[in-house]
């Protein structure tokens, strides 16, 4: 499960940010260990018999001490019981552990599902030695089916006994016991005053396109109502040994998720159980990350890069996907319109199928814009595949078709759309959709 998907150099970046006249110099480098790369975290996963087939289906990540915590959860109106439980507990801004179970997402299960989530958290807390409210719960799997909570509780005891520094990969495996793909990775970020580590594991079912909201119910970076697609689940668990106050951590996570997972989609499918949680246990010998500080700027960059890598890595592991498609919309009236337009284009089955065949289908782009629900002046729209402009002023532009096809054949296709209205821009990443993937999604007979 190791690796970062699209970005794998030993050192990802060395940046200098100019902020308020001060030069911030920092490095971000990949490290081993996944969720357990940050100091003071242990993990384990066991086979609880919750999901079909052998292998782990319940995972546990535990900090050596109570940690600052933040989360973003599905904007789906029928949120799962684990989402409701974790969202409520994060009002304190503190947590000690994250438990992930497969087999059942524990969604659409009524009050009984809420009771099951609470009972599982309490059992896990008793084994760890903390309050039940310090255990966040994430679920993935079947919808409308109650969790086998007795089996899960027994497995939580076994996972607690098995906790160790090498358990991150098994937790990532447990995330996919009910299907989907997973990635894990970790980075170290160093600046003039110290170094901290960030670890992460993420899982997505196909199709996926998470739309997260703050625990208080307000939407995250997108501000979009979720569509009404087939169920899918995106889970993200992040750990860090940084020292940061919970309110600051909340903002850091919200911005990183909005710039990464909410900008990667493989069909429009936010799930009932989507969750992203981050624990910071303050065990690194580095200063507290305060708003406006060099450390906070370095940390936010590293966290965003890690989330982008995990999200893009999930997209590339979608069965049948062969290339990334990066859709950038600019010239929109406002940020909301830019995101909505980019997501509409990135979600176009016709466009993605055409790109799988190496065809730069600009009519599919225009069709997608027509459904986006954004401000449009057709006579101002432009479309480009890489450097090749194929639409200008809302009409087909003279262009070299072989050059456009060459762009469409690349491992990464850069598609730009100019709405010609205002200053706002947004980027969303997706993948191509070959025939075998279309059949898997039920689009073809």
Kinemage of the C-alpha trace (Angstrom):
@kinemage 1
@onewidth
@group {chain A} dominant
@subgroup {mainchain}
@vectorlist {calphas} color= white
{ca unk a 1} P 0.000 0.000 0.000
{ca unk a 2} L 3.007 2.282 0.193
{ca unk a 3} L 3.651 5.095 -2.215
{ca unk a 4} L 1.953 8.285 -3.109
{ca unk a 5} L 0.438 7.665 -6.517
{ca unk a 6} L 1.250 10.616 -8.729
{ca unk a 7} L 4.129 12.145 -6.752
{ca unk a 8} L 6.895 9.840 -5.594
{ca unk a 9} L 10.262 11.699 -5.585
{ca unk a 10} L 12.176 11.372 -2.281
{ca unk a 11} L 11.888 15.135 -1.885
{ca unk a 12} L 8.701 16.588 -3.287
{ca unk a 13} L 9.372 20.262 -2.916
{ca unk a 14} L 11.566 22.965 -1.545
{ca unk a 15} L 9.597 26.186 -1.381
{ca unk a 16} L 10.161 29.779 -0.523
{ca unk a 17} L 6.931 31.641 0.245
{ca unk a 18} L 6.865 35.404 0.429
{ca unk a 19} L 4.480 36.382 3.224
{ca unk a 20} L 4.335 39.816 4.785
{ca unk a 21} L 7.864 40.537 3.635
{ca unk a 22} L 9.286 37.380 5.263
{ca unk a 23} L 10.862 34.557 3.278
{ca unk a 24} L 9.692 31.121 4.462
{ca unk a 25} L 12.075 28.325 3.480
{ca unk a 26} L 11.019 24.727 4.062
{ca unk a 27} L 11.349 21.215 2.656
{ca unk a 28} L 8.780 18.452 2.298
{ca unk a 29} L 10.116 14.916 1.879
{ca unk a 30} L 8.483 11.501 1.699
{ca unk a 31} L 9.174 9.170 4.655
{ca unk a 32} L 8.279 5.598 5.553
{ca unk a 33} L 5.638 4.520 8.030
{ca unk a 34} L 2.334 5.872 6.751
{ca unk a 35} L 0.001 6.679 9.639
{ca unk a 36} L 2.691 5.675 12.144
{ca unk a 37} L 5.438 7.891 10.705
{ca unk a 38} L 4.528 10.713 13.132
{ca unk a 39} L 5.848 10.090 16.620
{ca unk a 40} L 3.486 8.596 19.179
{ca unk a 41} L 1.063 6.803 16.861
{ca unk a 42} L 0.452 3.061 16.626
{ca unk a 43} L -1.901 1.070 14.405
{ca unk a 44} L -3.251 -2.423 13.831
{ca unk a 45} L -5.907 -4.228 11.815
{ca unk a 46} L -7.600 -7.600 12.280
{ca unk a 47} L -10.020 -9.905 10.498
{ca unk a 48} L -13.332 -9.507 12.312
{ca unk a 49} L -15.384 -11.391 9.748
{ca unk a 50} L -17.271 -8.201 8.903
{ca unk a 51} L -16.581 -8.351 5.161
{ca unk a 52} L -16.477 -11.313 2.769
{ca unk a 53} L -13.160 -13.046 2.221
{ca unk a 54} L -9.985 -13.290 4.286
{ca unk a 55} L -7.935 -10.332 5.436
{ca unk a 56} L -8.314 -7.428 7.847
{ca unk a 57} L -11.620 -5.584 7.918
{ca unk a 58} L -11.285 -3.543 11.112
{ca unk a 59} L -8.444 -1.089 11.657
{ca unk a 60} L -7.413 1.037 14.604
{ca unk a 61} L -5.071 4.028 14.869
{ca unk a 62} L -4.197 5.250 18.372
{ca unk a 63} L -2.175 8.168 19.711
{ca unk a 64} L -0.135 7.759 22.872
{ca unk a 65} L -1.998 10.744 24.302
{ca unk a 66} L -5.156 12.732 23.735
{ca unk a 67} L -4.698 14.833 20.604
{ca unk a 68} L -6.109 17.911 18.956
{ca unk a 69} L -8.501 16.672 16.293
{ca unk a 70} L -10.426 17.956 13.310
{ca unk a 71} L -12.719 16.442 10.719
{ca unk a 72} L -14.667 16.967 7.559
{ca unk a 73} L -17.672 14.793 6.818
{ca unk a 74} L -20.053 14.044 3.999
{ca unk a 75} L -22.512 16.713 2.887
{ca unk a 76} L -24.940 13.884 2.046
{ca unk a 77} L -28.260 14.451 3.872
{ca unk a 78} L -28.415 10.750 4.828
{ca unk a 79} L -25.098 10.690 6.697
{ca unk a 80} L -24.097 7.371 8.251
{ca unk a 81} L -24.169 6.626 11.988
{ca unk a 82} L -20.333 6.694 12.254
{ca unk a 83} L -20.339 10.125 10.603
{ca unk a 84} L -22.955 11.403 13.044
{ca unk a 85} L -21.026 9.968 16.008
{ca unk a 86} L -17.641 11.355 14.987
{ca unk a 87} L -19.065 14.720 13.959
{ca unk a 88} L -20.627 15.100 17.407
{ca unk a 89} L -17.478 14.090 19.299
{ca unk a 90} L -15.304 16.544 17.382
{ca unk a 91} L -17.165 19.455 18.930
{ca unk a 92} L -14.584 19.092 21.721
{ca unk a 93} L -11.687 19.328 19.254
{ca unk a 94} L -9.975 16.370 20.939
{ca unk a 95} L -9.593 12.637 20.177
{ca unk a 96} L -7.310 9.715 20.947
{ca unk a 97} L -8.130 7.089 18.314
{ca unk a 98} L -9.747 6.376 14.961
{ca unk a 99} L -11.501 3.051 14.341
{ca unk a 100} L -12.333 2.038 10.758
{ca unk a 101} L -14.604 -0.899 9.975
{ca unk a 102} L -15.670 -2.471 6.690
{ca unk a 103} L -18.601 -4.766 5.921
{ca unk a 104} L -21.258 -2.184 6.671
{ca unk a 105} L -21.143 1.577 6.306
{ca unk a 106} L -23.772 1.626 9.099
{ca unk a 107} L -25.808 4.035 6.980
{ca unk a 108} L -29.598 4.177 6.710
{ca unk a 109} L -29.804 1.982 9.811
{ca unk a 110} L -31.857 4.284 12.050
{ca unk a 111} L -31.439 4.741 15.813
{ca unk a 112} L -30.129 1.185 16.090
{ca unk a 113} L -27.179 2.163 13.884
{ca unk a 114} L -26.431 5.154 16.116
{ca unk a 115} L -26.472 2.859 19.144
{ca unk a 116} L -24.120 0.430 17.393
{ca unk a 117} L -21.607 3.188 16.589
{ca unk a 118} L -21.696 4.440 20.180
{ca unk a 119} L -21.309 0.924 21.603
{ca unk a 120} L -18.329 0.187 19.361
{ca unk a 121} L -16.626 3.443 20.356
{ca unk a 122} L -17.222 2.686 24.044
{ca unk a 123} L -15.790 -0.830 23.755
{ca unk a 124} L -12.721 0.461 21.932
{ca unk a 125} L -12.251 3.257 24.474
{ca unk a 126} L -12.370 0.785 27.354
{ca unk a 127} L -9.618 -1.277 25.729
{ca unk a 128} L -7.445 1.781 25.060
{ca unk a 129} L -8.121 3.497 28.368
{ca unk a 130} L -9.835 6.702 27.260
{ca unk a 131} L -13.310 8.228 27.095
{ca unk a 132} L -15.718 6.927 24.450
{ca unk a 133} L -15.928 10.428 22.985
{ca unk a 134} L -12.208 10.274 22.187
{ca unk a 135} L -12.741 7.428 19.681
{ca unk a 136} L -13.765 8.507 16.176
{ca unk a 137} L -15.510 5.860 14.074
{ca unk a 138} L -15.483 5.493 10.273
{ca unk a 139} L -17.441 2.860 8.366
{ca unk a 140} L -17.512 1.577 4.809
{ca unk a 141} L -19.457 -1.179 3.093
{ca unk a 142} L -23.070 -2.114 2.518
{ca unk a 143} L -25.831 0.453 2.954
{ca unk a 144} L -28.902 -0.298 5.055
{ca unk a 145} L -27.285 -3.277 6.786
{ca unk a 146} L -26.559 -3.097 10.515
{ca unk a 147} L -23.006 -3.664 11.649
{ca unk a 148} L -22.245 -6.970 13.398
{ca unk a 149} L -21.353 -4.923 16.442
{ca unk a 150} L -20.529 -7.862 18.750
{ca unk a 151} L -17.952 -9.155 16.271
{ca unk a 152} L -16.604 -5.658 15.713
{ca unk a 153} L -16.275 -5.017 19.448
{ca unk a 154} L -14.352 -8.252 19.966
{ca unk a 155} L -12.099 -7.346 17.049
{ca unk a 156} L -11.479 -3.899 18.553
{ca unk a 157} L -10.053 -5.622 21.633
{ca unk a 158} L -7.765 -7.737 19.447
{ca unk a 159} L -6.658 -4.717 17.440
{ca unk a 160} L -5.807 -2.818 20.618
{ca unk a 161} L -3.635 -5.702 21.785
{ca unk a 162} L -1.864 -5.795 18.409
{ca unk a 163} L -1.072 -2.066 18.126
{ca unk a 164} L 2.400 -1.332 16.785
{ca unk a 165} L 4.468 1.034 14.673
{ca unk a 166} L 4.147 -1.105 11.545
{ca unk a 167} L 0.373 -1.361 11.325
{ca unk a 168} L -0.425 1.427 8.874
{ca unk a 169} L -0.453 -0.774 5.790
{ca unk a 170} L -2.858 -3.224 7.413
{ca unk a 171} L -5.234 -0.391 8.291
{ca unk a 172} L -5.193 0.666 4.636
{ca unk a 173} L -6.010 -2.931 3.662
{ca unk a 174} L -8.883 -3.031 6.139
{ca unk a 175} L -10.328 0.101 4.547
{ca unk a 176} L -10.769 -1.793 1.261
{ca unk a 177} L -12.181 -5.047 2.650
{ca unk a 178} L -15.594 -4.135 1.210
{ca unk a 179} L -14.065 -2.992 -2.079
{ca unk a 180} L -12.427 0.108 -3.464
{ca unk a 181} L -8.829 1.250 -3.621
{ca unk a 182} L -6.500 2.652 -0.948
{ca unk a 183} L -3.255 4.591 -0.655
{ca unk a 184} L -1.015 5.460 2.278
{ca unk a 185} L 1.945 7.801 2.564
{ca unk a 186} L 3.799 10.090 4.934
{ca unk a 187} L 5.952 13.194 4.756
{ca unk a 188} L 8.345 15.125 6.945
{ca unk a 189} L 8.239 18.912 6.723
{ca unk a 190} L 11.198 20.907 8.039
{ca unk a 191} L 11.659 24.636 8.449
{ca unk a 192} L 14.112 26.823 10.358
{ca unk a 193} L 12.567 26.103 13.771
{ca unk a 194} L 11.815 22.419 13.603
{ca unk a 195} L 10.435 19.357 11.839
{ca unk a 196} L 7.127 17.522 12.073
{ca unk a 197} L 5.690 14.513 10.301
{ca unk a 198} L 2.305 13.885 8.714
{ca unk a 199} L 0.952 10.441 7.852
{ca unk a 200} L -2.091 9.492 5.873
{ca unk a 201} L -4.171 6.628 4.537
{ca unk a 202} L -7.131 7.063 2.219
{ca unk a 203} L -9.701 4.803 0.633
{ca unk a 204} L -12.218 5.392 -2.119
{ca unk a 205} L -14.935 3.305 -3.672
{ca unk a 206} L -15.643 3.733 -7.354
{ca unk a 207} L -17.335 5.960 -8.344
{ca unk a 208} L -16.154 8.644 -5.908
{ca unk a 209} L -16.377 12.419 -5.640
{ca unk a 210} L -16.462 13.465 -1.988
{ca unk a 211} L -18.293 16.625 -0.969
{ca unk a 212} L -17.264 17.385 2.595
{ca unk a 213} L -18.769 19.661 5.227
{ca unk a 214} L -17.581 21.086 8.530
{ca unk a 215} L -18.752 19.166 11.629
{ca unk a 216} L -21.199 22.008 12.314
{ca unk a 217} L -22.919 21.192 9.007
{ca unk a 218} L -21.595 24.086 6.945
{ca unk a 219} L -20.186 23.080 3.575
{ca unk a 220} L -16.484 22.978 2.893
{ca unk a 221} L -14.659 24.513 -0.024
{ca unk a 222} L -17.271 23.623 -2.632
{ca unk a 223} L -20.550 24.880 -1.265
{ca unk a 224} L -22.406 22.537 -3.617
{ca unk a 225} L -25.464 20.402 -2.946
{ca unk a 226} L -24.574 16.711 -3.354
{ca unk a 227} L -26.108 15.019 -6.395
{ca unk a 228} L -28.096 11.818 -6.192
{ca unk a 229} L -25.702 9.090 -7.407
{ca unk a 230} L -24.960 5.481 -6.491
{ca unk a 231} L -23.430 5.035 -3.035
{ca unk a 232} L -19.650 5.239 -2.638
{ca unk a 233} L -17.371 5.943 0.312
{ca unk a 234} L -14.222 8.036 0.667
{ca unk a 235} L -12.332 7.731 3.956
{ca unk a 236} L -9.235 9.721 4.900
{ca unk a 237} L -7.285 9.254 8.136
{ca unk a 238} L -4.410 11.639 8.854
{ca unk a 239} L -1.955 11.841 11.754
{ca unk a 240} L 0.703 14.346 12.783
{ca unk a 241} L 3.049 14.906 15.700
{ca unk a 242} L 2.759 18.681 15.370
{ca unk a 243} L 1.592 20.895 18.223
{ca unk a 244} L -1.422 22.874 17.079
{ca unk a 245} L -4.579 24.162 18.721
{ca unk a 246} L -7.750 22.386 17.591
{ca unk a 247} L -9.321 25.451 15.996
{ca unk a 248} L -6.206 26.100 13.932
{ca unk a 249} L -6.013 22.420 12.985
{ca unk a 250} L -9.612 22.557 11.807
{ca unk a 251} L -8.838 25.354 9.371
{ca unk a 252} L -5.706 23.620 8.102
{ca unk a 253} L -7.604 20.391 7.407
{ca unk a 254} L -10.537 22.165 5.801
{ca unk a 255} L -8.341 24.021 3.341
{ca unk a 256} L -6.237 20.963 2.518
{ca unk a 257} L -9.321 18.792 1.846
{ca unk a 258} L -10.936 21.500 -0.283
{ca unk a 259} L -7.778 21.757 -2.406
{ca unk a 260} L -7.275 18.008 -2.828
{ca unk a 261} L -9.997 15.407 -2.273
{ca unk a 262} L -12.779 17.799 -3.251
{ca unk a 263} L -10.899 18.522 -6.476
{ca unk a 264} L -10.557 14.868 -7.530
{ca unk a 265} L -13.606 13.006 -8.778
{ca unk a 266} L -14.377 9.808 -10.611
{ca unk a 267} L -18.094 10.317 -11.351
{ca unk a 268} L -20.295 12.527 -9.194
{ca unk a 269} L -20.777 10.365 -6.136
{ca unk a 270} L -20.440 11.748 -2.615
{ca unk a 271} L -21.210 8.947 -0.178
{ca unk a 272} L -23.225 8.667 3.021
{ca unk a 273} L -20.122 7.678 4.997
{ca unk a 274} L -17.431 10.011 3.580
{ca unk a 275} L -15.087 11.242 6.310
{ca unk a 276} L -11.675 12.878 6.684
{ca unk a 277} L -10.136 13.140 10.153
{ca unk a 278} L -6.808 14.494 11.440
{ca unk a 279} L -5.182 13.926 14.844
{ca unk a 280} L -2.260 16.060 16.099
{ca unk a 281} L -0.595 14.686 19.255
{ca unk a 282} L 2.066 17.358 19.979
{ca unk a 283} L 4.960 14.901 20.391
{ca unk a 284} L 7.402 16.548 17.956
{ca unk a 285} L 10.105 18.857 19.294
{ca unk a 286} L 8.882 21.807 17.262
{ca unk a 287} L 7.148 25.087 18.112
{ca unk a 288} L 3.378 25.368 18.257
{ca unk a 289} L 1.904 26.066 14.831
{ca unk a 290} L 0.262 29.450 15.182
{ca unk a 291} L -1.668 31.310 12.476
{ca unk a 292} L 0.693 33.392 10.370
{ca unk a 293} L 3.811 31.572 11.572
{ca unk a 294} L 6.451 30.071 9.295
{ca unk a 295} L 5.711 26.638 10.728
{ca unk a 296} L 2.003 26.891 10.003
{ca unk a 297} L 2.693 27.912 6.391
{ca unk a 298} L 5.129 25.008 5.921
{ca unk a 299} L 2.722 22.537 7.562
{ca unk a 300} L -0.240 23.630 5.455
{ca unk a 301} L 1.766 23.231 2.263
{ca unk a 302} L 2.930 19.747 3.296
{ca unk a 303} L -0.545 18.644 4.390
{ca unk a 304} L -2.045 19.839 1.118
{ca unk a 305} L 0.640 18.095 -0.934
{ca unk a 306} L 0.083 14.853 0.975
{ca unk a 307} L -3.683 15.049 0.466
{ca unk a 308} L -3.241 15.849 -3.227
{ca unk a 309} L -0.937 12.866 -3.613
{ca unk a 310} L -3.338 10.510 -1.847
{ca unk a 311} L -6.318 11.783 -3.852
{ca unk a 312} L -4.563 11.562 -7.220
{ca unk a 313} L -3.167 8.159 -6.303
{ca unk a 314} L -6.693 6.894 -5.613
{ca unk a 315} L -7.872 8.201 -8.969
{ca unk a 316} L -5.062 6.430 -10.813
{ca unk a 317} L -5.901 3.153 -9.095
{ca unk a 318} L -9.457 3.145 -10.409
{ca unk a 319} L -9.811 -0.092 -12.410
{ca unk a 320} L -9.244 0.618 -16.089
{ca unk a 321} L -8.041 4.216 -15.662
{ca unk a 322} L -4.916 4.962 -17.675
{ca unk a 323} L -4.497 8.717 -17.476
{ca unk a 324} L -5.202 11.738 -15.316
{ca unk a 325} L -7.394 14.478 -16.758
{ca unk a 326} L -6.788 17.899 -15.193
{ca unk a 327} L -9.673 20.297 -15.878
{ca unk a 328} L -9.061 23.983 -15.184
{ca unk a 329} L -11.878 26.478 -15.541
{ca unk a 330} L -11.052 30.175 -15.479
{ca unk a 331} L -12.936 33.312 -16.351
{ca unk a 332} L -15.888 32.320 -14.136
{ca unk a 333} L -18.134 34.819 -12.392
{ca unk a 334} L -17.135 33.556 -8.943
{ca unk a 335} L -15.388 30.684 -7.177
{ca unk a 336} L -18.572 28.639 -6.791
{ca unk a 337} L -19.272 28.806 -10.523
{ca unk a 338} L -15.672 27.920 -11.357
{ca unk a 339} L -15.823 24.799 -9.197
{ca unk a 340} L -19.243 23.775 -10.444
{ca unk a 341} L -18.168 24.127 -14.069
{ca unk a 342} L -14.918 22.228 -13.489
{ca unk a 343} L -16.771 19.411 -11.736
{ca unk a 344} L -19.363 19.223 -14.516
{ca unk a 345} L -16.661 18.855 -17.166
{ca unk a 346} L -14.623 16.415 -15.073
{ca unk a 347} L -17.759 14.349 -14.471
{ca unk a 348} L -18.629 14.019 -18.150
{ca unk a 349} L -18.767 10.332 -19.054
{ca unk a 350} L -18.746 11.236 -22.757
{ca unk a 351} L -15.591 13.331 -22.421
{ca unk a 352} L -13.718 10.787 -20.322
{ca unk a 353} L -14.657 7.926 -22.660
{ca unk a 354} L -13.458 9.983 -25.637
{ca unk a 355} L -10.138 10.741 -23.918
{ca unk a 356} L -9.687 7.033 -23.211
{ca unk a 357} L -9.758 6.592 -26.994
{ca unk a 358} L -7.370 9.510 -27.493
{ca unk a 359} L -10.078 11.829 -28.843
{ca unk a 360} L -10.127 15.503 -27.752
{ca unk a 361} L -13.928 15.811 -27.745
{ca unk a 362} L -14.644 19.500 -27.288
{ca unk a 363} L -18.402 19.041 -27.997
{ca unk a 364} L -18.545 16.916 -24.823
{ca unk a 365} L -16.983 19.822 -22.913
{ca unk a 366} L -19.665 22.218 -24.140
{ca unk a 367} L -22.402 19.688 -23.329
{ca unk a 368} L -21.062 19.420 -19.776
{ca unk a 369} L -20.991 23.191 -19.344
{ca unk a 370} L -24.622 23.352 -20.415
{ca unk a 371} L -25.581 21.199 -17.396
{ca unk a 372} L -23.347 22.923 -14.843
{ca unk a 373} L -25.881 25.519 -13.730
{ca unk a 374} L -23.389 28.387 -13.911
{ca unk a 375} L -23.416 31.822 -15.534
{ca unk a 376} L -22.541 31.388 -19.226
{ca unk a 377} L -22.145 33.659 -22.229
{ca unk a 378} L -21.761 31.105 -25.052
{ca unk a 379} L -20.074 33.567 -27.374
{ca unk a 380} L -17.206 34.049 -24.909
{ca unk a 381} L -16.332 30.416 -24.143
{ca unk a 382} L -12.950 28.976 -25.082
{ca unk a 383} L -11.583 25.408 -24.772
{ca unk a 384} L -7.988 24.225 -25.066
{ca unk a 385} L -6.322 20.822 -24.862
{ca unk a 386} L -2.839 21.673 -23.664
{ca unk a 387} L -1.546 24.466 -25.908
{ca unk a 388} L -4.065 23.679 -28.656
{ca unk a 389} L -7.144 25.942 -28.737
{ca unk a 390} L -10.102 24.025 -30.145
{ca unk a 391} L -12.934 26.440 -29.260
{ca unk a 392} L -12.762 30.249 -29.310
{ca unk a 393} L -15.622 32.681 -28.813
{ca unk a 394} L -18.033 29.765 -28.461
{ca unk a 395} L -17.284 28.229 -31.857
{ca unk a 396} L -14.911 25.698 -33.338
{ca unk a 397} L -11.477 27.240 -33.784
{ca unk a 398} L -9.079 26.335 -36.613
{ca unk a 399} L -6.476 24.012 -35.089
{ca unk a 400} L -4.067 21.183 -35.767
{ca unk a 401} L -6.145 18.067 -35.082
{ca unk a 402} L -3.056 15.873 -34.806
{ca unk a 403} L -1.603 18.169 -32.143
{ca unk a 404} L -4.854 18.070 -30.179
{ca unk a 405} L -4.970 14.276 -30.449
{ca unk a 406} L -1.370 14.106 -29.227
{ca unk a 407} L -2.397 15.979 -26.082
{ca unk a 408} L -5.363 13.627 -25.580
{ca unk a 409} L -3.028 10.635 -25.839
{ca unk a 410} L -0.756 11.755 -22.978
{ca unk a 411} L -0.679 10.179 -19.522
{ca unk a 412} L -1.893 13.519 -18.182
{ca unk a 413} L -4.353 15.538 -20.235
{ca unk a 414} L -4.539 19.237 -19.380
{ca unk a 415} L -7.886 20.719 -20.392
{ca unk a 416} L -8.575 24.446 -19.992
{ca unk a 417} L -11.967 26.127 -20.235
{ca unk a 418} L -12.353 29.906 -20.349
{ca unk a 419} L -15.851 31.154 -19.521
{ca unk a 420} L -14.865 34.718 -20.367
{ca unk a 421} L -16.996 36.323 -17.650
{ca unk a 422} L -14.977 37.048 -14.512
{ca unk a 423} L -11.747 36.467 -12.551
{ca unk a 424} L -12.477 33.164 -10.769
{ca unk a 425} L -10.731 29.859 -11.504
{ca unk a 426} L -10.750 26.283 -10.205
{ca unk a 427} L -9.138 22.965 -11.059
{ca unk a 428} L -10.623 19.458 -10.729
{ca unk a 429} L -8.807 16.209 -11.563
{ca unk a 430} L -10.430 13.046 -12.900
{ca unk a 431} L -9.407 10.061 -15.052
{ca unk a 432} L -10.241 8.698 -18.453
{ca unk a 433} L -12.967 6.036 -18.705
{ca unk a 434} L -12.115 3.124 -21.023
{ca unk a 435} L -14.830 0.696 -22.227
{ca unk a 436} L -14.048 -1.891 -19.551
{ca unk a 437} L -14.553 0.748 -16.846
{ca unk a 438} L -17.796 1.862 -18.486
{ca unk a 439} L -19.083 -1.715 -18.338
{ca unk a 440} L -18.081 -1.926 -14.687
{ca unk a 441} L -20.073 1.227 -13.956
{ca unk a 442} L -23.095 -0.139 -15.793
{ca unk a 443} L -22.897 2.425 -18.596
{ca unk a 444} L -22.653 -0.231 -21.326
{ca unk a 445} L -24.503 -3.515 -21.814
